Amino acid sequence: MDAPFMARNSNYSTQLAEACAGACEECTDECEQHDEEHCQVCSDVFRECAESCRKVMPA
């Protein structure tokens, strides 16, 4: 979602990365509440996504 905005150095890329990280963190929290294996896998993937989004945001 954010890649086209970042590629053209958009003013909105930071906000999009922040929104993506926030959504992924919410999904991580929800998935962690369930014991099923697929929920734990999703939790790990969402956590990695949130971390990736945070890395592209300016410090």
C-alpha positions as semicolon CSV with decimal commas, in nm:
position;residue;x (nm);y (nm);z (nm)
1;M;0,000;0,000;0,000
2;D;0,273;0,245;0,093
3;A;0,529;0,154;-0,176
4;P;0,389;0,377;-0,456
5;F;0,376;0,674;-0,218
6;M;0,731;0,614;-0,098
7;A;0,859;0,565;-0,453
8;R;0,743;0,912;-0,550
9;N;0,850;1,063;-0,216
10;S;0,493;1,151;-0,121
11;N;0,414;1,371;0,177
12;Y;0,169;1,101;0,286
13;S;0,409;0,807;0,311
14;T;0,481;0,863;0,681
15;Q;0,111;0,877;0,767
16;L;0,043;0,565;0,562
17;A;0,329;0,376;0,727
18;E;0,200;0,483;1,068
19;A;-0,155;0,373;0,983
20;C;-0,030;0,040;0,850
21;A;0,181;-0,021;1,162
22;G;-0,114;0,064;1,385
23;A;-0,348;-0,169;1,198
24;C;-0,094;-0,451;1,210
25;E;-0,043;-0,400;1,583
26;E;-0,419;-0,417;1,642
27;C;-0,436;-0,740;1,442
28;T;-0,138;-0,880;1,635
29;D;-0,315;-0,811;1,963
30;E;-0,633;-0,980;1,843
31;C;-0,457;-1,286;1,701
32;E;-0,255;-1,335;2,019
33;Q;-0,579;-1,387;2,211
34;H;-0,645;-1,713;2,025
35;D;-0,463;-2,042;2,076
36;E;-0,511;-2,182;1,725
37;E;-0,188;-2,231;1,533
38;H;-0,299;-2,022;1,235
39;C;-0,377;-1,731;1,468
40;Q;-0,027;-1,747;1,615
41;V;0,123;-1,756;1,265
42;C;-0,084;-1,451;1,169
43;S;0,024;-1,275;1,487
44;D;0,390;-1,324;1,395
45;V;0,334;-1,197;1,041
46;F;0,141;-0,891;1,159
47;R;0,415;-0,815;1,413
48;E;0,680;-0,831;1,139
49;C;0,469;-0,607;0,918
50;A;0,430;-0,348;1,195
51;E;0,805;-0,352;1,256
52;S;0,874;-0,305;0,885
53;C;0,635;-0,012;0,867
54;R;0,797;0,150;1,170
55;K;1,145;0,110;1,014
56;V;1,053;0,321;0,711
57;M;0,917;0,603;0,925
58;P;1,152;0,891;1,002
59;A;1,298;0,891;1,353
